[in-house]
Amino acid sequence: MKKFKIPSIPPTTNKCIRFPNDIIDAVEKAIEGKNCTFTAFVVESVRVALENIEDEK
């Protein structure tokens, strides 16, 4: 089991990314009513994708 540690806010950089409208709509629908921002959803999605890439190596 992964050990819990209190998270710190990492430094961030603003990036402008173009998303297809259907992806934006799908993400907004997925996070509706949840305590999640579009940015937080995208960041977590990228983290999972990167972990999957590492697991495949």
Predicted model as a PDB file, atoms N, CA, C, CB and O in Angstrom, pLDDT in the B-factor column:
MODEL        1                                                                  
ATOM      1  N   MET A   1       0.842  -1.169   0.000  1.00 75.00           N  
ATOM      2  CA  MET A   1       0.000   0.000   0.000  1.00 75.00           C  
ATOM      3  C   MET A   1       0.891   1.238   0.000  1.00 75.00           C  
ATOM      4  CB  MET A   1      -0.960  -0.005   1.214  1.00 75.00           C  
ATOM      5  O   MET A   1       1.907   1.290   0.693  1.00 75.00           O  
ATOM      6  N   LYS A   2       0.498   2.215  -0.777  1.00 71.00           N  
ATOM      7  CA  LYS A   2       1.255   3.451  -0.858  1.00 71.00           C  
ATOM      8  C   LYS A   2       1.096   4.253   0.428  1.00 71.00           C  
ATOM      9  CB  LYS A   2       0.807   4.280  -2.068  1.00 71.00           C  
ATOM     10  O   LYS A   2      -0.015   4.394   0.941  1.00 71.00           O  
ATOM     11  N   LYS A   3       2.203   4.777   0.950  1.00 81.00           N  
ATOM     12  CA  LYS A   3       2.175   5.551   2.175  1.00 81.00           C  
ATOM     13  C   LYS A   3       1.651   6.957   1.899  1.00 81.00           C  
ATOM     14  CB  LYS A   3       3.569   5.608   2.807  1.00 81.00           C  
ATOM     15  O   LYS A   3       2.063   7.601   0.933  1.00 81.00           O  
ATOM     16  N   PHE A   4       0.741   7.432   2.753  1.00 78.00           N  
ATOM     17  CA  PHE A   4       0.181   8.763   2.603  1.00 78.00           C  
ATOM     18  C   PHE A   4       1.165   9.805   3.098  1.00 78.00           C  
ATOM     19  CB  PHE A   4      -1.144   8.879   3.354  1.00 78.00           C  
ATOM     20  O   PHE A   4       1.768   9.663   4.162  1.00 78.00           O  
ATOM     21  N   LYS A   5       1.311  10.841   2.315  1.00 75.00           N  
ATOM     22  CA  LYS A   5       2.063  11.998   2.793  1.00 75.00           C  
ATOM     23  C   LYS A   5       1.300  13.254   2.399  1.00 75.00           C  
ATOM     24  CB  LYS A   5       3.518  12.016   2.214  1.00 75.00           C  
ATOM     25  O   LYS A   5       0.652  13.299   1.353  1.00 75.00           O  
ATOM     26  N   ILE A   6       1.382  14.250   3.230  1.00 76.00           N  
ATOM     27  CA  ILE A   6       0.660  15.491   2.971  1.00 76.00           C  
ATOM     28  C   ILE A   6       1.216  16.121   1.703  1.00 76.00           C  
ATOM     29  CB  ILE A   6       0.772  16.474   4.176  1.00 76.00           C  
ATOM     30  O   ILE A   6       2.418  16.366   1.599  1.00 76.00           O  
ATOM     31  N   PRO A   7       0.328  16.384   0.726  1.00 72.00           N  
ATOM     32  CA  PRO A   7       0.810  16.923  -0.549  1.00 72.00           C  
ATOM     33  C   PRO A   7       1.210  18.391  -0.436  1.00 72.00           C  
ATOM     34  CB  PRO A   7      -0.259  16.764  -1.621  1.00 72.00           C  
ATOM     35  O   PRO A   7       0.645  19.153   0.349  1.00 72.00           O  
ATOM     36  N   SER A   8       2.179  18.752  -1.225  1.00 80.00           N  
ATOM     37  CA  SER A   8       2.528  20.164  -1.338  1.00 80.00           C  
ATOM     38  C   SER A   8       2.172  20.583  -2.755  1.00 80.00           C  
ATOM     39  CB  SER A   8       4.057  20.429  -1.014  1.00 80.00           C  
ATOM     40  O   SER A   8       2.155  19.765  -3.675  1.00 80.00           O  
ATOM     41  N   ILE A   9       1.893  21.847  -2.912  1.00 78.00           N  
ATOM     42  CA  ILE A   9       1.531  22.351  -4.228  1.00 78.00           C  
ATOM     43  C   ILE A   9       2.803  22.525  -5.038  1.00 78.00           C  
ATOM     44  CB  ILE A   9       0.741  23.690  -4.127  1.00 78.00           C  
ATOM     45  O   ILE A   9       3.671  23.322  -4.682  1.00 78.00           O  
ATOM     46  N   PRO A  10       2.912  21.773  -6.134  1.00 82.00           N  
ATOM     47  CA  PRO A  10       4.136  21.876  -6.934  1.00 82.00           C  
ATOM     48  C   PRO A  10       4.160  23.167  -7.740  1.00 82.00           C  
ATOM     49  CB  PRO A  10       4.266  20.672  -7.872  1.00 82.00           C  
ATOM     50  O   PRO A  10       3.112  23.759  -7.997  1.00 82.00           O  
ATOM     51  N   PRO A  11       5.342  23.602  -8.138  1.00 90.00           N  
ATOM     52  CA  PRO A  11       5.397  24.774  -9.010  1.00 90.00           C  
ATOM     53  C   PRO A  11       4.714  24.425 -10.331  1.00 90.00           C  
ATOM     54  CB  PRO A  11       6.878  25.240  -9.247  1.00 90.00           C  
ATOM     55  O   PRO A  11       4.780  23.283 -10.788  1.00 90.00           O  
ATOM     56  N   THR A  12       4.073  25.393 -10.927  1.00 91.00           N  
ATOM     57  CA  THR A  12       3.343  25.139 -12.163  1.00 91.00           C  
ATOM     58  C   THR A  12       3.753  26.115 -13.252  1.00 91.00           C  
ATOM     59  CB  THR A  12       1.843  25.226 -11.922  1.00 91.00           C  
ATOM     60  O   THR A  12       4.305  27.183 -12.984  1.00 91.00           O  
ATOM     61  N   THR A  13       3.473  25.725 -14.477  1.00 94.00           N  
ATOM     62  CA  THR A  13       3.710  26.565 -15.639  1.00 94.00           C  
ATOM     63  C   THR A  13       2.436  26.555 -16.462  1.00 94.00           C  
ATOM     64  CB  THR A  13       4.942  26.071 -16.476  1.00 94.00           C  
ATOM     65  O   THR A  13       1.843  25.499 -16.683  1.00 94.00           O  
ATOM     66  N   ASN A  14       2.022  27.697 -16.904  1.00 93.00           N  
ATOM     67  CA  ASN A  14       0.826  27.799 -17.728  1.00 93.00           C  
ATOM     68  C   ASN A  14       1.135  27.341 -19.148  1.00 93.00           C  
ATOM     69  CB  ASN A  14       0.284  29.241 -17.728  1.00 93.00           C  
ATOM     70  O   ASN A  14       2.080  27.834 -19.764  1.00 93.00           O  
ATOM     71  N   LYS A  15       0.349  26.406 -19.672  1.00 92.00           N  
ATOM     72  CA  LYS A  15       0.478  25.928 -21.047  1.00 92.00           C  
ATOM     73  C   LYS A  15      -0.867  26.081 -21.728  1.00 92.00           C  
ATOM     74  CB  LYS A  15       0.966  24.444 -21.096  1.00 92.00           C  
ATOM     75  O   LYS A  15      -1.906  25.776 -21.141  1.00 92.00           O  
ATOM     76  N   CYS A  16      -0.851  26.541 -22.934  1.00 94.00           N  
ATOM     77  CA  CYS A  16      -2.080  26.677 -23.705  1.00 94.00           C  
ATOM     78  C   CYS A  16      -2.203  25.453 -24.608  1.00 94.00           C  
ATOM     79  CB  CYS A  16      -2.092  28.006 -24.541  1.00 94.00           C  
ATOM     80  O   CYS A  16      -1.346  25.204 -25.455  1.00 94.00           O  
ATOM     81  N   ILE A  17      -3.282  24.694 -24.414  1.00 95.00           N  
ATOM     82  CA  ILE A  17      -3.498  23.474 -25.187  1.00 95.00           C  
ATOM     83  C   ILE A  17      -4.865  23.558 -25.853  1.00 95.00           C  
ATOM     84  CB  ILE A  17      -3.393  22.204 -24.284  1.00 95.00           C  
ATOM     85  O   ILE A  17      -5.848  23.961 -25.231  1.00 95.00           O  
ATOM     86  N   ARG A  18      -4.914  23.180 -27.105  1.00 97.00           N  
ATOM     87  CA  ARG A  18      -6.197  23.120 -27.812  1.00 97.00           C  
ATOM     88  C   ARG A  18      -6.758  21.708 -27.680  1.00 97.00           C  
ATOM     89  CB  ARG A  18      -6.037  23.519 -29.321  1.00 97.00           C  
ATOM     90  O   ARG A  18      -6.085  20.721 -27.975  1.00 97.00           O  
ATOM     91  N   PHE A  19      -8.011  21.639 -27.228  1.00 97.00           N  
ATOM     92  CA  PHE A  19      -8.713  20.371 -27.104  1.00 97.00           C  
ATOM     93  C   PHE A  19      -9.857  20.338 -28.106  1.00 97.00           C  
ATOM     94  CB  PHE A  19      -9.237  20.161 -25.659  1.00 97.00           C  
ATOM     95  O   PHE A  19     -10.490  21.364 -28.356  1.00 97.00           O  
ATOM     96  N   PRO A  20     -10.128  19.182 -28.678  1.00 97.00           N  
ATOM     97  CA  PRO A  20     -11.336  19.063 -29.490  1.00 97.00           C  
ATOM     98  C   PRO A  20     -12.569  19.321 -28.610  1.00 97.00           C  
ATOM     99  CB  PRO A  20     -11.416  17.653 -30.161  1.00 97.00           C  
ATOM    100  O   PRO A  20     -12.589  18.945 -27.438  1.00 97.00           O  
ATOM    101  N   ASN A  21     -13.570  19.951 -29.172  1.00 98.00           N  
ATOM    102  CA  ASN A  21     -14.758  20.311 -28.390  1.00 98.00           C  
ATOM    103  C   ASN A  21     -15.429  19.102 -27.753  1.00 98.00           C  
ATOM    104  CB  ASN A  21     -15.756  21.035 -29.269  1.00 98.00           C  
ATOM    105  O   ASN A  21     -15.953  19.205 -26.643  1.00 98.00           O  
ATOM    106  N   ASP A  22     -15.424  17.954 -28.436  1.00 98.00           N  
ATOM    107  CA  ASP A  22     -16.073  16.777 -27.862  1.00 98.00           C  
ATOM    108  C   ASP A  22     -15.335  16.283 -26.615  1.00 98.00           C  
ATOM    109  CB  ASP A  22     -16.150  15.658 -28.902  1.00 98.00           C  
ATOM    110  O   ASP A  22     -15.963  15.759 -25.694  1.00 98.00           O  
ATOM    111  N   ILE A  23     -14.020  16.444 -26.577  1.00 97.00           N  
ATOM    112  CA  ILE A  23     -13.243  16.057 -25.389  1.00 97.00           C  
ATOM    113  C   ILE A  23     -13.564  17.000 -24.237  1.00 97.00           C  
ATOM    114  CB  ILE A  23     -11.716  16.071 -25.691  1.00 97.00           C  
ATOM    115  O   ILE A  23     -13.759  16.553 -23.106  1.00 97.00           O  
ATOM    116  N   ILE A  24     -13.619  18.287 -24.512  1.00 97.00           N  
ATOM    117  CA  ILE A  24     -13.973  19.264 -23.474  1.00 97.00           C  
ATOM    118  C   ILE A  24     -15.340  18.937 -22.897  1.00 97.00           C  
ATOM    119  CB  ILE A  24     -13.961  20.702 -24.041  1.00 97.00           C  
ATOM    120  O   ILE A  24     -15.516  18.925 -21.679  1.00 97.00           O  
ATOM    121  N   ASP A  25     -16.299  18.673 -23.759  1.00 98.00           N  
ATOM    122  CA  ASP A  25     -17.654  18.344 -23.298  1.00 98.00           C  
ATOM    123  C   ASP A  25     -17.657  17.086 -22.435  1.00 98.00           C  
ATOM    124  CB  ASP A  25     -18.595  18.157 -24.495  1.00 98.00           C  
ATOM    125  O   ASP A  25     -18.329  17.038 -21.405  1.00 98.00           O  
ATOM    126  N   ALA A  26     -16.908  16.070 -22.852  1.00 97.00           N  
ATOM    127  CA  ALA A  26     -16.860  14.814 -22.105  1.00 97.00           C  
ATOM    128  C   ALA A  26     -16.216  15.007 -20.729  1.00 97.00           C  
ATOM    129  CB  ALA A  26     -16.089  13.754 -22.901  1.00 97.00           C  
ATOM    130  O   ALA A  26     -16.702  14.466 -19.735  1.00 97.00           O  
ATOM    131  N   VAL A  27     -15.136  15.768 -20.673  1.00 96.00           N  
ATOM    132  CA  VAL A  27     -14.471  16.023 -19.384  1.00 96.00           C  
ATOM    133  C   VAL A  27     -15.394  16.817 -18.475  1.00 96.00           C  
ATOM    134  CB  VAL A  27     -13.133  16.784 -19.589  1.00 96.00           C  
ATOM    135  O   VAL A  27     -15.549  16.479 -17.301  1.00 96.00           O  
ATOM    136  N   GLU A  28     -16.003  17.864 -19.000  1.00 96.00           N  
ATOM    137  CA  GLU A  28     -16.901  18.683 -18.179  1.00 96.00           C  
ATOM    138  C   GLU A  28     -18.073  17.863 -17.654  1.00 96.00           C  
ATOM    139  CB  GLU A  28     -17.420  19.877 -18.986  1.00 96.00           C  
ATOM    140  O   GLU A  28     -18.514  18.066 -16.522  1.00 96.00           O  
ATOM    141  N   LYS A  29     -18.577  16.945 -18.461  1.00 96.00           N  
ATOM    142  CA  LYS A  29     -19.665  16.079 -18.012  1.00 96.00           C  
ATOM    143  C   LYS A  29     -19.168  15.127 -16.920  1.00 96.00           C  
ATOM    144  CB  LYS A  29     -20.248  15.279 -19.201  1.00 96.00           C  
ATOM    145  O   LYS A  29     -19.879  14.878 -15.946  1.00 96.00           O  
ATOM    146  N   ALA A  30     -17.955  14.597 -17.079  1.00 96.00           N  
ATOM    147  CA  ALA A  30     -17.394  13.658 -16.103  1.00 96.00           C  
ATOM    148  C   ALA A  30     -17.152  14.305 -14.739  1.00 96.00           C  
ATOM    149  CB  ALA A  30     -16.093  13.083 -16.629  1.00 96.00           C  
ATOM    150  O   ALA A  30     -17.288  13.641 -13.712  1.00 96.00           O  
ATOM    151  N   ILE A  31     -16.797  15.583 -14.717  1.00 95.00           N  
ATOM    152  CA  ILE A  31     -16.475  16.240 -13.445  1.00 95.00           C  
ATOM    153  C   ILE A  31     -17.654  17.025 -12.868  1.00 95.00           C  
ATOM    154  CB  ILE A  31     -15.295  17.172 -13.632  1.00 95.00           C  
ATOM    155  O   ILE A  31     -17.552  17.599 -11.784  1.00 95.00           O  
ATOM    156  N   GLU A  32     -18.759  17.047 -13.588  1.00 95.00           N  
ATOM    157  CA  GLU A  32     -19.933  17.791 -13.119  1.00 95.00           C  
ATOM    158  C   GLU A  32     -20.378  17.292 -11.751  1.00 95.00           C  
ATOM    159  CB  GLU A  32     -21.088  17.670 -14.126  1.00 95.00           C  
ATOM    160  O   GLU A  32     -20.562  16.092 -11.546  1.00 95.00           O  
ATOM    161  N   GLY A  33     -20.548  18.218 -10.827  1.00 95.00           N  
ATOM    162  CA  GLY A  33     -20.996  17.873  -9.478  1.00 95.00           C  
ATOM    163  C   GLY A  33     -19.913  17.291  -8.589  1.00 95.00           C  
ATOM    164  O   GLY A  33     -20.182  16.889  -7.457  1.00 95.00           O  
ATOM    165  N   LYS A  34     -18.705  17.246  -9.090  1.00 94.00           N  
ATOM    166  CA  LYS A  34     -17.595  16.712  -8.304  1.00 94.00           C  
ATOM    167  C   LYS A  34     -16.676  17.866  -7.915  1.00 94.00           C  
ATOM    168  CB  LYS A  34     -16.812  15.615  -9.100  1.00 94.00           C  
ATOM    169  O   LYS A  34     -16.698  18.927  -8.539  1.00 94.00           O  
ATOM    170  N   ASN A  35     -15.888  17.651  -6.900  1.00 91.00           N  
ATOM    171  CA  ASN A  35     -14.945  18.673  -6.458  1.00 91.00           C  
ATOM    172  C   ASN A  35     -13.666  18.537  -7.270  1.00 91.00           C  
ATOM    173  CB  ASN A  35     -14.652  18.551  -4.932  1.00 91.00           C  
ATOM    174  O   ASN A  35     -12.616  18.176  -6.737  1.00 91.00           O  
ATOM    175  N   CYS A  36     -13.762  18.831  -8.573  1.00 93.00           N  
ATOM    176  CA  CYS A  36     -12.642  18.650  -9.480  1.00 93.00           C  
ATOM    177  C   CYS A  36     -12.702  19.727 -10.553  1.00 93.00           C  
ATOM    178  CB  CYS A  36     -12.655  17.233 -10.112  1.00 93.00           C  
ATOM    179  O   CYS A  36     -13.772  20.064 -11.059  1.00 93.00           O  
ATOM    180  N   THR A  37     -11.543  20.255 -10.884  1.00 93.00           N  
ATOM    181  CA  THR A  37     -11.469  21.237 -11.963  1.00 93.00           C  
ATOM    182  C   THR A  37     -11.053  20.547 -13.257  1.00 93.00           C  
ATOM    183  CB  THR A  37     -10.479  22.373 -11.609  1.00 93.00           C  
ATOM    184  O   THR A  37     -10.549  19.424 -13.242  1.00 93.00           O  
ATOM    185  N   PHE A  38     -11.269  21.224 -14.357  1.00 94.00           N  
ATOM    186  CA  PHE A  38     -10.836  20.710 -15.652  1.00 94.00           C  
ATOM    187  C   PHE A  38      -9.332  20.456 -15.622  1.00 94.00           C  
ATOM    188  CB  PHE A  38     -11.203  21.696 -16.790  1.00 94.00           C  
ATOM    189  O   PHE A  38      -8.859  19.412 -16.073  1.00 94.00           O  
ATOM    190  N   THR A  39      -8.589  21.417 -15.091  1.00 92.00           N  
ATOM    191  CA  THR A  39      -7.132  21.292 -15.024  1.00 92.00           C  
ATOM    192  C   THR A  39      -6.717  20.084 -14.192  1.00 92.00           C  
ATOM    193  CB  THR A  39      -6.514  22.564 -14.439  1.00 92.00           C  
ATOM    194  O   THR A  39      -5.852  19.313 -14.608  1.00 92.00           O  
ATOM    195  N   ALA A  40      -7.325  19.912 -13.023  1.00 91.00           N  
ATOM    196  CA  ALA A  40      -6.974  18.778 -12.167  1.00 91.00           C  
ATOM    197  C   ALA A  40      -7.249  17.451 -12.870  1.00 91.00           C  
ATOM    198  CB  ALA A  40      -7.752  18.843 -10.847  1.00 91.00           C  
ATOM    199  O   ALA A  40      -6.468  16.509 -12.742  1.00 91.00           O  
ATOM    200  N   PHE A  41      -8.349  17.373 -13.607  1.00 94.00           N  
ATOM    201  CA  PHE A  41      -8.688  16.168 -14.355  1.00 94.00           C  
ATOM    202  C   PHE A  41      -7.633  15.873 -15.412  1.00 94.00           C  
ATOM    203  CB  PHE A  41     -10.063  16.311 -15.007  1.00 94.00           C  
ATOM    204  O   PHE A  41      -7.173  14.740 -15.549  1.00 94.00           O  
ATOM    205  N   VAL A  42      -7.257  16.906 -16.156  1.00 94.00           N  
ATOM    206  CA  VAL A  42      -6.267  16.729 -17.228  1.00 94.00           C  
ATOM    207  C   VAL A  42      -4.905  16.345 -16.652  1.00 94.00           C  
ATOM    208  CB  VAL A  42      -6.142  18.019 -18.068  1.00 94.00           C  
ATOM    209  O   VAL A  42      -4.242  15.455 -17.184  1.00 94.00           O  
ATOM    210  N   VAL A  43      -4.485  16.995 -15.585  1.00 91.00           N  
ATOM    211  CA  VAL A  43      -3.190  16.681 -14.967  1.00 91.00           C  
ATOM    212  C   VAL A  43      -3.173  15.233 -14.492  1.00 91.00           C  
ATOM    213  CB  VAL A  43      -2.899  17.639 -13.784  1.00 91.00           C  
ATOM    214  O   VAL A  43      -2.194  14.524 -14.726  1.00 91.00           O  
ATOM    215  N   GLU A  44      -4.229  14.782 -13.833  1.00 92.00           N  
ATOM    216  CA  GLU A  44      -4.272  13.400 -13.358  1.00 92.00           C  
ATOM    217  C   GLU A  44      -4.293  12.427 -14.531  1.00 92.00           C  
ATOM    218  CB  GLU A  44      -5.499  13.176 -12.461  1.00 92.00           C  
ATOM    219  O   GLU A  44      -3.669  11.368 -14.470  1.00 92.00           O  
ATOM    220  N   SER A  45      -5.002  12.776 -15.591  1.00 94.00           N  
ATOM    221  CA  SER A  45      -5.042  11.922 -16.784  1.00 94.00           C  
ATOM    222  C   SER A  45      -3.650  11.760 -17.390  1.00 94.00           C  
ATOM    223  CB  SER A  45      -6.006  12.508 -17.830  1.00 94.00           C  
ATOM    224  O   SER A  45      -3.265  10.662 -17.792  1.00 94.00           O  
ATOM    225  N   VAL A  46      -2.913  12.839 -17.451  1.00 93.00           N  
ATOM    226  CA  VAL A  46      -1.558  12.785 -18.001  1.00 93.00           C  
ATOM    227  C   VAL A  46      -0.649  11.962 -17.093  1.00 93.00           C  
ATOM    228  CB  VAL A  46      -0.986  14.207 -18.183  1.00 93.00           C  
ATOM    229  O   VAL A  46       0.168  11.178 -17.578  1.00 93.00           O  
ATOM    230  N   ARG A  47      -0.785  12.134 -15.786  1.00 90.00           N  
ATOM    231  CA  ARG A  47       0.019  11.331 -14.847  1.00 90.00           C  
ATOM    232  C   ARG A  47      -0.223   9.839 -15.053  1.00 90.00           C  
ATOM    233  CB  ARG A  47      -0.306  11.717 -13.390  1.00 90.00           C  
ATOM    234  O   ARG A  47       0.724   9.054 -15.106  1.00 90.00           O  
ATOM    235  N   VAL A  48      -1.483   9.454 -15.167  1.00 92.00           N  
ATOM    236  CA  VAL A  48      -1.821   8.043 -15.367  1.00 92.00           C  
ATOM    237  C   VAL A  48      -1.262   7.553 -16.699  1.00 92.00           C  
ATOM    238  CB  VAL A  48      -3.354   7.835 -15.317  1.00 92.00           C  
ATOM    239  O   VAL A  48      -0.723   6.449 -16.774  1.00 92.00           O  
ATOM    240  N   ALA A  49      -1.384   8.356 -17.744  1.00 93.00           N  
ATOM    241  CA  ALA A  49      -0.847   7.972 -19.052  1.00 93.00           C  
ATOM    242  C   ALA A  49       0.664   7.770 -18.983  1.00 93.00           C  
ATOM    243  CB  ALA A  49      -1.189   9.038 -20.108  1.00 93.00           C  
ATOM    244  O   ALA A  49       1.189   6.814 -19.554  1.00 93.00           O  
ATOM    245  N   LEU A  50       1.360   8.658 -18.292  1.00 92.00           N  
ATOM    246  CA  LEU A  50       2.812   8.527 -18.160  1.00 92.00           C  
ATOM    247  C   LEU A  50       3.192   7.280 -17.378  1.00 92.00           C  
ATOM    248  CB  LEU A  50       3.395   9.759 -17.482  1.00 92.00           C  
ATOM    249  O   LEU A  50       4.157   6.599 -17.726  1.00 92.00           O  
ATOM    250  N   GLU A  51       2.433   6.969 -16.311  1.00 92.00           N  
ATOM    251  CA  GLU A  51       2.694   5.756 -15.549  1.00 92.00           C  
ATOM    252  C   GLU A  51       2.474   4.533 -16.420  1.00 92.00           C  
ATOM    253  CB  GLU A  51       1.801   5.694 -14.303  1.00 92.00           C  
ATOM    254  O   GLU A  51       3.249   3.578 -16.355  1.00 92.00           O  
ATOM    255  N   ASN A  52       1.419   4.549 -17.240  1.00 93.00           N  
ATOM    256  CA  ASN A  52       1.146   3.420 -18.129  1.00 93.00           C  
ATOM    257  C   ASN A  52       2.275   3.213 -19.125  1.00 93.00           C  
ATOM    258  CB  ASN A  52      -0.167   3.634 -18.871  1.00 93.00           C  
ATOM    259  O   ASN A  52       2.655   2.079 -19.418  1.00 93.00           O  
ATOM    260  N   ILE A  53       2.805   4.304 -19.640  1.00 92.00           N  
ATOM    261  CA  ILE A  53       3.934   4.219 -20.581  1.00 92.00           C  
ATOM    262  C   ILE A  53       5.134   3.587 -19.889  1.00 92.00           C  
ATOM    263  CB  ILE A  53       4.307   5.625 -21.133  1.00 92.00           C  
ATOM    264  O   ILE A  53       5.800   2.726 -20.464  1.00 92.00           O  
ATOM    265  N   GLU A  54       5.415   4.010 -18.657  1.00 88.00           N  
ATOM    266  CA  GLU A  54       6.543   3.449 -17.908  1.00 88.00           C  
ATOM    267  C   GLU A  54       6.333   1.973 -17.629  1.00 88.00           C  
ATOM    268  CB  GLU A  54       6.743   4.204 -16.593  1.00 88.00           C  
ATOM    269  O   GLU A  54       7.276   1.186 -17.711  1.00 88.00           O  
ATOM    270  N   ASP A  55       5.099   1.584 -17.299  1.00 88.00           N  
ATOM    271  CA  ASP A  55       4.793   0.178 -17.010  1.00 88.00           C  
ATOM    272  C   ASP A  55       4.993  -0.704 -18.229  1.00 88.00           C  
ATOM    273  CB  ASP A  55       3.365   0.039 -16.507  1.00 88.00           C  
ATOM    274  O   ASP A  55       5.331  -1.880 -18.091  1.00 88.00           O  
ATOM    275  N   GLU A  56       4.789  -0.157 -19.419  1.00 86.00           N  
ATOM    276  CA  GLU A  56       4.931  -0.915 -20.659  1.00 86.00           C  
ATOM    277  C   GLU A  56       6.385  -1.152 -21.041  1.00 86.00           C  
ATOM    278  CB  GLU A  56       4.227  -0.198 -21.779  1.00 86.00           C  
ATOM    279  O   GLU A  56       6.680  -2.035 -21.847  1.00 86.00           O  
ATOM    280  N   LYS A  57       7.294  -0.369 -20.468  1.00 84.00           N  
ATOM    281  CA  LYS A  57       8.716  -0.500 -20.834  1.00 84.00           C  
ATOM    282  C   LYS A  57       9.331  -1.735 -20.257  1.00 84.00           C  
ATOM    283  CB  LYS A  57       9.499   0.703 -20.376  1.00 84.00           C  
ATOM    284  O   LYS A  57      10.517  -1.991 -20.470  1.00 84.00           O  
TER     285      LYS A  57                                                      
ENDMDL                                                                          
END                                                                             
